[in-house]
Amino acid sequence: MTVGTASGLRAWLRARRGAWLTPRRMRFATVALLSLAVLASGLALGGSA
């Protein structure tokens, strides 16, 4: 997962916004998606010394 993918997923969630997706939950989803993307890219690119 890249940051671009996370951004796209966030945009998709926003477009399909349901009653459950409050601004606070959207903020949490944004932080979670971007954090996962950074961790995944770090694991995929890390360890090559």
Gaussian input, Z-matrix of N, CA and C with variables (Angstrom, degrees):
# hf/3-21g

backbone

0 1
 N
 C     1     B1
 C     2     B2     1     A1
 N     3     B3     2     A2     1     D1
 C     4     B4     3     A3     2     D2
 C     5     B5     4     A4     3     D3
 N     6     B6     5     A5     4     D4
 C     7     B7     6     A6     5     D5
 C     8     B8     7     A7     6     D6
 N     9     B9     8     A8     7     D7
 C    10    B10     9     A9     8     D8
 C    11    B11    10    A10     9     D9
 N    12    B12    11    A11    10    D10
 C    13    B13    12    A12    11    D11
 C    14    B14    13    A13    12    D12
 N    15    B15    14    A14    13    D13
 C    16    B16    15    A15    14    D14
 C    17    B17    16    A16    15    D15
 N    18    B18    17    A17    16    D16
 C    19    B19    18    A18    17    D17
 C    20    B20    19    A19    18    D18
 N    21    B21    20    A20    19    D19
 C    22    B22    21    A21    20    D20
 C    23    B23    22    A22    21    D21
 N    24    B24    23    A23    22    D22
 C    25    B25    24    A24    23    D23
 C    26    B26    25    A25    24    D24
 N    27    B27    26    A26    25    D25
 C    28    B28    27    A27    26    D26
 C    29    B29    28    A28    27    D27
 N    30    B30    29    A29    28    D28
 C    31    B31    30    A30    29    D29
 C    32    B32    31    A31    30    D30
 N    33    B33    32    A32    31    D31
 C    34    B34    33    A33    32    D32
 C    35    B35    34    A34    33    D33
 N    36    B36    35    A35    34    D34
 C    37    B37    36    A36    35    D35
 C    38    B38    37    A37    36    D36
 N    39    B39    38    A38    37    D37
 C    40    B40    39    A39    38    D38
 C    41    B41    40    A40    39    D39
 N    42    B42    41    A41    40    D40
 C    43    B43    42    A42    41    D41
 C    44    B44    43    A43    42    D42
 N    45    B45    44    A44    43    D43
 C    46    B46    45    A45    44    D44
 C    47    B47    46    A46    45    D45
 N    48    B48    47    A47    46    D46
 C    49    B49    48    A48    47    D47
 C    50    B50    49    A49    48    D48
 N    51    B51    50    A50    49    D49
 C    52    B52    51    A51    50    D50
 C    53    B53    52    A52    51    D51
 N    54    B54    53    A53    52    D52
 C    55    B55    54    A54    53    D53
 C    56    B56    55    A55    54    D54
 N    57    B57    56    A56    55    D55
 C    58    B58    57    A57    56    D56
 C    59    B59    58    A58    57    D57
 N    60    B60    59    A59    58    D58
 C    61    B61    60    A60    59    D59
 C    62    B62    61    A61    60    D60
 N    63    B63    62    A62    61    D61
 C    64    B64    63    A63    62    D62
 C    65    B65    64    A64    63    D63
 N    66    B66    65    A65    64    D64
 C    67    B67    66    A66    65    D65
 C    68    B68    67    A67    66    D66
 N    69    B69    68    A68    67    D67
 C    70    B70    69    A69    68    D68
 C    71    B71    70    A70    69    D69
 N    72    B72    71    A71    70    D70
 C    73    B73    72    A72    71    D71
 C    74    B74    73    A73    72    D72
 N    75    B75    74    A74    73    D73
 C    76    B76    75    A75    74    D74
 C    77    B77    76    A76    75    D75
 N    78    B78    77    A77    76    D76
 C    79    B79    78    A78    77    D77
 C    80    B80    79    A79    78    D78
 N    81    B81    80    A80    79    D79
 C    82    B82    81    A81    80    D80
 C    83    B83    82    A82    81    D81
 N    84    B84    83    A83    82    D82
 C    85    B85    84    A84    83    D83
 C    86    B86    85    A85    84    D84
 N    87    B87    86    A86    85    D85
 C    88    B88    87    A87    86    D86
 C    89    B89    88    A88    87    D87
 N    90    B90    89    A89    88    D88
 C    91    B91    90    A90    89    D89
 C    92    B92    91    A91    90    D90
 N    93    B93    92    A92    91    D91
 C    94    B94    93    A93    92    D92
 C    95    B95    94    A94    93    D93
 N    96    B96    95    A95    94    D94
 C    97    B97    96    A96    95    D95
 C    98    B98    97    A97    96    D96
 N    99    B99    98    A98    97    D97
 C   100   B100    99    A99    98    D98
 C   101   B101   100   A100    99    D99
 N   102   B102   101   A101   100   D100
 C   103   B103   102   A102   101   D101
 C   104   B104   103   A103   102   D102
 N   105   B105   104   A104   103   D103
 C   106   B106   105   A105   104   D104
 C   107   B107   106   A106   105   D105
 N   108   B108   107   A107   106   D106
 C   109   B109   108   A108   107   D107
 C   110   B110   109   A109   108   D108
 N   111   B111   110   A110   109   D109
 C   112   B112   111   A111   110   D110
 C   113   B113   112   A112   111   D111
 N   114   B114   113   A113   112   D112
 C   115   B115   114   A114   113   D113
 C   116   B116   115   A115   114   D114
 N   117   B117   116   A116   115   D115
 C   118   B118   117   A117   116   D116
 C   119   B119   118   A118   117   D117
 N   120   B120   119   A119   118   D118
 C   121   B121   120   A120   119   D119
 C   122   B122   121   A121   120   D120
 N   123   B123   122   A122   121   D121
 C   124   B124   123   A123   122   D122
 C   125   B125   124   A124   123   D123
 N   126   B126   125   A125   124   D124
 C   127   B127   126   A126   125   D125
 C   128   B128   127   A127   126   D126
 N   129   B129   128   A128   127   D127
 C   130   B130   129   A129   128   D128
 C   131   B131   130   A130   129   D129
 N   132   B132   131   A131   130   D130
 C   133   B133   132   A132   131   D131
 C   134   B134   133   A133   132   D132
 N   135   B135   134   A134   133   D133
 C   136   B136   135   A135   134   D134
 C   137   B137   136   A136   135   D135
 N   138   B138   137   A137   136   D136
 C   139   B139   138   A138   137   D137
 C   140   B140   139   A139   138   D138
 N   141   B141   140   A140   139   D139
 C   142   B142   141   A141   140   D140
 C   143   B143   142   A142   141   D141
 N   144   B144   143   A143   142   D142
 C   145   B145   144   A144   143   D143
 C   146   B146   145   A145   144   D144

   B1=1.4548
   B2=1.5207
   B3=1.3004
   B4=1.4610
   B5=1.5244
   B6=1.3131
   B7=1.4639
   B8=1.5287
   B9=1.3271
   B10=1.4674
   B11=1.5198
   B12=1.3312
   B13=1.4637
   B14=1.5211
   B15=1.3301
   B16=1.4598
   B17=1.5219
   B18=1.3188
   B19=1.4604
   B20=1.5280
   B21=1.3295
   B22=1.4597
   B23=1.5186
   B24=1.3259
   B25=1.4651
   B26=1.5237
   B27=1.3242
   B28=1.4642
   B29=1.5287
   B30=1.3232
   B31=1.4663
   B32=1.5235
   B33=1.3305
   B34=1.4643
   B35=1.5270
   B36=1.3317
   B37=1.4655
   B38=1.5268
   B39=1.3136
   B40=1.4672
   B41=1.5292
   B42=1.3377
   B43=1.4620
   B44=1.5250
   B45=1.3313
   B46=1.4621
   B47=1.5242
   B48=1.2731
   B49=1.4599
   B50=1.5293
   B51=1.3039
   B52=1.4537
   B53=1.5160
   B54=1.3034
   B55=1.4626
   B56=1.5319
   B57=1.3302
   B58=1.4655
   B59=1.5233
   B60=1.3390
   B61=1.4640
   B62=1.5291
   B63=1.3151
   B64=1.4617
   B65=1.5312
   B66=1.3241
   B67=1.4704
   B68=1.5364
   B69=1.3110
   B70=1.4682
   B71=1.5269
   B72=1.3234
   B73=1.4668
   B74=1.5234
   B75=1.3253
   B76=1.4607
   B77=1.5274
   B78=1.3224
   B79=1.4627
   B80=1.5312
   B81=1.3344
   B82=1.4625
   B83=1.5272
   B84=1.3300
   B85=1.4664
   B86=1.5252
   B87=1.3250
   B88=1.4613
   B89=1.5221
   B90=1.3146
   B91=1.4680
   B92=1.5259
   B93=1.3233
   B94=1.4672
   B95=1.5256
   B96=1.3276
   B97=1.4616
   B98=1.5251
   B99=1.3223
   B100=1.4655
   B101=1.5265
   B102=1.3293
   B103=1.4657
   B104=1.5204
   B105=1.3264
   B106=1.4641
   B107=1.5229
   B108=1.3112
   B109=1.4640
   B110=1.5252
   B111=1.3184
   B112=1.4624
   B113=1.5246
   B114=1.3384
   B115=1.4613
   B116=1.5233
   B117=1.3099
   B118=1.4644
   B119=1.5244
   B120=1.3099
   B121=1.4657
   B122=1.5257
   B123=1.3167
   B124=1.4636
   B125=1.5140
   B126=1.3252
   B127=1.4617
   B128=1.5208
   B129=1.3170
   B130=1.4621
   B131=1.5295
   B132=1.3194
   B133=1.4628
   B134=1.5220
   B135=1.3251
   B136=1.4597
   B137=1.5222
   B138=1.3215
   B139=1.4495
   B140=1.5145
   B141=1.2968
   B142=1.4627
   B143=1.5283
   B144=1.3214
   B145=1.4651
   B146=1.5036
   A1=108.09
   A2=115.51
   A3=120.22
   A4=109.30
   A5=115.13
   A6=119.61
   A7=109.81
   A8=116.97
   A9=120.57
   A10=111.79
   A11=116.03
   A12=120.67
   A13=110.47
   A14=116.19
   A15=120.56
   A16=110.60
   A17=116.08
   A18=120.53
   A19=110.90
   A20=116.12
   A21=120.25
   A22=112.24
   A23=117.09
   A24=120.67
   A25=110.90
   A26=115.65
   A27=119.89
   A28=110.67
   A29=116.35
   A30=120.49
   A31=110.68
   A32=116.93
   A33=121.16
   A34=110.32
   A35=116.61
   A36=120.17
   A37=110.85
   A38=115.58
   A39=120.05
   A40=110.87
   A41=117.02
   A42=120.81
   A43=111.24
   A44=117.21
   A45=121.83
   A46=111.31
   A47=115.85
   A48=123.75
   A49=112.60
   A50=114.68
   A51=120.90
   A52=109.68
   A53=115.96
   A54=120.19
   A55=111.18
   A56=116.43
   A57=120.58
   A58=112.73
   A59=117.47
   A60=120.72
   A61=110.49
   A62=114.66
   A63=121.20
   A64=108.88
   A65=118.28
   A66=119.81
   A67=113.03
   A68=116.84
   A69=120.08
   A70=111.24
   A71=116.53
   A72=120.24
   A73=111.10
   A74=117.09
   A75=120.69
   A76=110.11
   A77=116.62
   A78=121.11
   A79=110.11
   A80=116.28
   A81=120.41
   A82=110.66
   A83=117.06
   A84=121.11
   A85=110.57
   A86=117.13
   A87=121.09
   A88=110.80
   A89=116.55
   A90=120.82
   A91=110.26
   A92=117.16
   A93=120.82
   A94=111.39
   A95=117.43
   A96=120.52
   A97=111.98
   A98=116.89
   A99=119.85
   A100=111.53
   A101=117.09
   A102=120.24
   A103=110.85
   A104=116.45
   A105=120.11
   A106=111.35
   A107=116.55
   A108=120.16
   A109=111.12
   A110=117.20
   A111=120.57
   A112=110.39
   A113=117.08
   A114=120.08
   A115=111.45
   A116=116.96
   A117=120.96
   A118=111.09
   A119=117.25
   A120=118.89
   A121=110.57
   A122=117.15
   A123=120.17
   A124=111.99
   A125=116.89
   A126=120.46
   A127=111.26
   A128=116.54
   A129=120.42
   A130=111.16
   A131=117.24
   A132=120.75
   A133=112.83
   A134=116.98
   A135=120.54
   A136=112.51
   A137=115.28
   A138=121.37
   A139=115.33
   A140=118.40
   A141=119.71
   A142=109.23
   A143=115.77
   A144=120.32
   A145=111.47
   D1=130.25
   D2=176.74
   D3=-106.04
   D4=171.10
   D5=177.96
   D6=-63.83
   D7=-33.39
   D8=176.86
   D9=-63.18
   D10=-41.26
   D11=177.07
   D12=-64.18
   D13=-43.60
   D14=178.98
   D15=-61.44
   D16=-40.41
   D17=178.80
   D18=-65.55
   D19=-40.26
   D20=177.36
   D21=-65.10
   D22=-41.40
   D23=177.14
   D24=-63.14
   D25=-39.13
   D26=178.26
   D27=-63.54
   D28=-42.72
   D29=178.47
   D30=-64.62
   D31=-39.36
   D32=178.26
   D33=-63.85
   D34=-44.01
   D35=177.92
   D36=-60.28
   D37=-42.00
   D38=-178.86
   D39=-65.39
   D40=-39.13
   D41=-179.30
   D42=-69.04
   D43=-34.66
   D44=-178.33
   D45=-96.76
   D46=24.06
   D47=-174.29
   D48=-47.85
   D49=123.02
   D50=175.30
   D51=-103.95
   D52=-179.54
   D53=179.70
   D54=-66.19
   D55=-25.60
   D56=-177.89
   D57=-75.27
   D58=-18.59
   D59=-174.43
   D60=-92.23
   D61=83.16
   D62=178.09
   D63=-78.51
   D64=164.97
   D65=177.81
   D66=-56.24
   D67=-36.62
   D68=178.90
   D69=-66.39
   D70=-42.33
   D71=177.94
   D72=-67.79
   D73=-34.98
   D74=177.39
   D75=-64.59
   D76=-40.79
   D77=177.39
   D78=-62.71
   D79=-43.11
   D80=177.86
   D81=-62.64
   D82=-43.55
   D83=179.20
   D84=-62.15
   D85=-39.83
   D86=179.11
   D87=-62.75
   D88=-48.45
   D89=-179.77
   D90=-62.92
   D91=-43.69
   D92=-179.38
   D93=-63.93
   D94=-46.52
   D95=-178.87
   D96=-63.78
   D97=-44.84
   D98=-179.73
   D99=-67.76
   D100=-37.11
   D101=177.39
   D102=-64.34
   D103=-44.82
   D104=177.79
   D105=-61.95
   D106=-39.09
   D107=179.99
   D108=-65.05
   D109=-43.12
   D110=179.70
   D111=-66.75
   D112=-42.28
   D113=177.81
   D114=-63.17
   D115=-44.57
   D116=-179.17
   D117=-63.45
   D118=-42.27
   D119=179.86
   D120=-69.61
   D121=-33.60
   D122=176.85
   D123=-66.49
   D124=-39.21
   D125=178.20
   D126=-70.84
   D127=-37.22
   D128=-178.43
   D129=-71.77
   D130=-34.36
   D131=-176.87
   D132=-97.71
   D133=-15.63
   D134=-176.93
   D135=-77.77
   D136=165.23
   D137=175.89
   D138=84.11
   D139=4.42
   D140=179.15
   D141=-102.07
   D142=80.43
   D143=-177.14
   D144=-100.55

